[in-house]
Amino acid sequence: MSDQVKSRVNLKQMRVEFDKFRESAKIGPNKGKITFRAIANIIEGVHLEGTVRGFRLEADEPEERGGTNQGPAPLSYFLIGAAF
């Protein structure tokens, strides 16, 4: 049995896609500048609703931090992003 763990992520394919994206950005209308935009609105207290690239996200803190636990805490989104 091998000591290496087989990854479910194809890193070679990810690199190919990243390189294609980077090259297309260089020749696009913005000449290599890439802009990401996120919009967040406070629903009530610390309950937030946001959009990124047309995707709707909802965040809230747990009750012990002043929220109503109606969604993942904002830090949870940061952590899952770092995991990807």
N, C-alpha and C positions, 0 to 999 in steps of 0.2 A: 504494500500500500504506500502510495506517495505521501510525502510530508506536505506537499503543496495542496492548497485548497483551490478547487476550480471555481473561478469567479462566474457569476451570472451576468456580469457586465462585459461586453466586448470592447475592451479598451482600444484595440486597433481600429475598430469601426468608429468609435467615438472620436479618435484622433483624425481620421479621414474626414468626418463630418465637420469637425472644428476647423480644419485647414480649409475646406471648401467655403465655410462661412466667412472665415477671415479674408480669403482671397476675393470673395464676392463683395465684401464690405469695402475693400480698397478701390474697386472700380464703380461702386454705386454712386448715386447722386450726392451723397454726403462725404465722399472721398476718405473713407476710413473712420469717420466719426460714427459711433454707435450710441444711440440714446435709449435708455430704458425709463419708462415712466410708470409710477404707481400712484394711485389716488386713494386716499382713505378718508372716510367720514365717520364722525362719532355718532353712534345711534343713541346711546345713553350711557352715562358714566364712563366705563372703560370698555364698553361693547362697541366694536368697530366693524365697519364694512368697507372693503376695499376692492379695487379692480386693478388687474395687471394683464395687459395684452388681451383684454376682453373676458378674462376669467374673473369670476366673483369669489372673493374670499371673506370669511367672517372670523373675527377674533374676539376673545373676551378673556378676562382673568378669572381664576377660580374665586369662590366666595371669600376665602381667607385673605385674598389680596384686593378685595373691594369690588369684584365682578359678580356676574351671575352665571358663569360657567356655560355660556351658550355657544362656545366655540373654543378652539385651541388658543392658548395664550400666544401673543405675538412672538415671544422667545421660542416657542415650539416651531413656528415657521422658519425662524432663523436656524434652529438646530437641524431640521430636516433638510434645509437647503445646503447646509454644510456637509451633511451626510451624503448628499448626491454628488 
